[in-house]
């Protein structure tokens, strides 16, 4: 057999082998690692895991690894049995910290942008402001006295607030917590004055009156919270949102990545599941790996500039 014929035969064998490999997947437990308990990441991951368990016929469990989730994922085998459900900290951390130890576009494969949630500006009821205009006036009258709760550096709540500070030229002090869940709990308890965070994280507290919602950070009014004005109505051009998706380690076969995307999309688009997300202030996206990659690259370009200009660094 000539070298050309042998190459064609090997190529054909490889084409046959890949679907066979994907066909045998999964045959054991799958882990979805995510951030801290009580966050939108955690709740969303558990809902997705529940749907995947039904459709894939294998148990899918969630592990809360906080800020170590990314390191754990990039060091895991690319076999489809370790996945990560996380927000934009994943791709923005390299702008915030030296030597993060991974490249988000090289060491991770975006599987699907699963959900998004508009950022809501919420305040403890004891803070005497009821609008973005009043918040800006209060912050300027008492520079450095107003504070905000924030979880991970570089996560949506942190950068949304820093973007607001930059655009309004206000001095609002960050109080750090170990994640979105703990920071929301602290705000409800009155340990902080306000917070910019995903609607899904604070929707129950808004309904109960334990937190006062001031505005939504979408450019146009949001169908999820039609009663709220936009921040952009007072601060033209201001926009922020929480983006959360599923990632796989590098070298995960494309056939498995595509299978996962399709199964996740099917599960979270089921009417009853989609309704659960909507009721919690979360919008289902479930886009393709290519679409998620494009969103990540655009976000890196836009928010990377915000981070550099503000001098934000861990």
N, C-alpha and C positions, 0 to 999 in steps of 0.2 A: 504493500500500500504506500502510495506517495505521501510526502509531507503535507501537501495541500489537502488530500482526501482525509488524512488522519486528523488534521486541524478541524475540518468540517464535521467529522464524526464526533470529536470531543466537544465541539460547540453545541451540536445537536443533543448530546448526552447531558450537557449542563442545563440546556433549556428544559429537558424532561425532568431533571432532578429537582429544580427549584420549585415547581408546583407540587411535586411529591413531598418535598420538605415542608412546604406550607400546609399541605393537606394533613400532615401528621401533627400539626400544631393546633391547639395546645394539648399536651398530654400530662400536664401536672399544674400545680398551683401557680397563679400569677400574682405578683406583688405590685401595687401602685403606691409609691412613696410620695408623701406630700408634706406640707408644713405643719404648723401647730394645730392642736384640737380647737374646735370652736370657730375656725376661720371658714370663709367661703370655699377655699381650697379643700379643706377637710370634708365639709358637708357634700360638696360637689363630687369629690373623689368617691365617697361612699355610695352615692346614688349611681354613679357610673359603674362602680364595681358590682353593685347589685344587678344591674342590667347585663353586664358582661358575663357574670356567673350563669345567668339564665341562658344566654345565647351561645356561649362557648362550651358549656357543659363541664367546666372546671371551676374550682373555687377561685375567686379573685378577692384578695384581701387588701386592706389599706394599712400602711404603716406611717405613723407620724414621726418624721425625722428632722423637723424644723429646718434650720439653715444648713444641715448636713445632707439634705435630700439630693442636691445636685451632685455633690462629691460621690455619694453612694451610687447614684445612677450612672455617672460617667465611668465608674470603675467596675460596673457590673457587665457580665457577658451580653453581647448583642444577640440574644436568642429569643426575645419576645416575652421573657418571663419576669423581667423587671421593667416597669414603666414609671413615669413620674408625672404628677399632675401639679402644675405650678404656674405662677404668673410671671410678670416681666422682670422680676429680680434675676431670673435665669440669664437673660441676655443683656441686662444692664449692669450687672455686678462688675464685669471687666472695666467699666468706666469709673467705678467707685472704689476699686481696690486694686492694689498692685499684686501681681503674681497670683491670680485666682486659681491657677492650676488647671484650667480648662478653657477651651474655645467653644462658645455656644453653637457656632455654625459648623464646627468640625467634629466635636465630640458628642453631639446630640442630634437625633433625627426628629424634627417636628412631625408628629403623627396627625394631630388635628387641633385647631383652635376650637375647643369645645364650647366654652361659654364666655360671655362678656357681661359686665355689670356696670351701669353708670356710677360715677363717683358722686356721692352725696355729701354736702357740707352739713354736719350736725353739731349741735352745741348742747352742753348741759343746761337744763332749764334755769339754773341760777345765773347764767350769763345774760346780762341785760341787753341782748341784741336779738332782732327778729328778721333781719335781712342782711344781704351782703353789703349793702351801703352802710348800714349801722355797724357791721363788723369791721369794715375798713376804717370808719371814723373812730371807733373804740380803740382799734389797734394803733392808730396814728396818735391818738390822744394819750395813750399809755404805752409807749414803745418798750418792748421787752417784758411787759407785765402779763401779756396774754400768752397762753401756752396751748400746744396741741399734742394729742396722743398719737403715737406712731409705732408700728411694729418694725419689721426689717428695713434697714437702710436700703433704699433703691426700689422698694416695693411701691405699688401704685399710690397708697395713702401718703407715703413720705414725699414722693416726687410731685404729686398733685398739690400738696401744701407748699412745697418749695417753689413750684411754678407760680402759684397764687401770690406768694410773698414777693417774688421777683417782679411780677406784672403790676402789683399794687404798691410796691416799695414800702412794705410794712415789716416790722420786726416782731415775729411771733416765735416763741421758744419751743423747741421740740423736747418732749418727754418720751424717751425710748422705752419700749416694752418688748417682750420676747416673741411677739407675733400679733396678728390682727385680733384674734380672740381675746387675749389678755388686755390689749389696748382698749377694746370696746368695753370690756368689763370695768376697766379703770375709769373710763369716761362716764359710764352709767353711775358709778360710785362717787363721782364728783372729784376725782383726783386730777382731772384735766378739764380745760375749758371747752375745747372743741376738737373736731376730727374731720378730715377728708377721708372717706372710705367708701368701699363698694356698697351699693344699696343692699345686696344680699346679707351683708354683715350686720346691718343695723335696722332692717325693715321691722322686725318685731318690736324693737324699742321705740321706733317712731310711732307705731300704732298704739303702743301702751302709754305714750306720753313721757316715758323716762328720758327720751332725747328729743330735742327740738330740731326739725329739719329746716334749714335756711334756703337751700337751693340745690339744683342738680347741675353737674358739670358738662352736660351735653351742649352742643352749639345751639340746638333747637330744643324746645320742650320735649320731654320724654313721655312716651305712651305708658311707661311703667309707673311714672309718678306725675301724672298730668297736672296735679295741683301745685307743683313746685315751679317757681321761676328758674331761669337759668342763671348761672354765674355770669355768663357772657352778656347778659342784658345790662350788667353793671360794669363788667370788665371785658370789653370787646375782644373776641378772639380766644378767650379762655376755654379750654377743653381738656378733659381728663376722663379716662375710663379704666376699668380693671379688665385685663385680658388673661384668661387662664386656659391652658391647653395640656394635651398629653404629649410626652416625649418618650423616645426610646433611646437606648445607648447606641453609639455609632456602630456600624457594621451589622445592624439588625437587617435581615434580608428584606428587600422591597416588597416581596410577596406577603410577608408577615405584617409589615407596616400598613400596606393597603387593606389587608384583611381586618386589622385592628380598627383602622379608620372607619371602614364600612360597618363593622359591628357596633362601634361606639355611636356612630351617626344614627344607625337604625334604632338603637336602644333609647337614646335621649330625645329622639324625635317622636317617640310613641306619645300620642296625645295626653295620656295621664301623667307621663314623666315630664313632658314639656310644660304641662300645667303646674306641676310642682315647682319647677325652676321659675316660671313666670310669677307665681304667687310669692316666691322668695326674692323677687326683684332681679332675676337673672334671665338673660336672653340666650337661647340655644343658637349656636352657629354650626358646629360640626363640619367645618370645611375640609378641603383636601390638604395633604401635606404641602403641596406647592403653594397653596393660598396662605397657609400658616407661615411658611418660610418668608413670603413676601411681606406679611404684616410685621414679622420680627425685624426684618431688614429696615423697613420704614420707621419702626419704633426706635431702633438703635440710632438712626440718623437724627430723628427729631429730639428724643429725650437725652441722647448722648450730648447734644449741644447744651441743653438745659443744665446738665450735671457739670459740664466743663465751665460754663459761664458763671454758675453759682459757686464753683469751687467746692462742690460736695465730694468728700472723700472719707473713707473709713480710716 
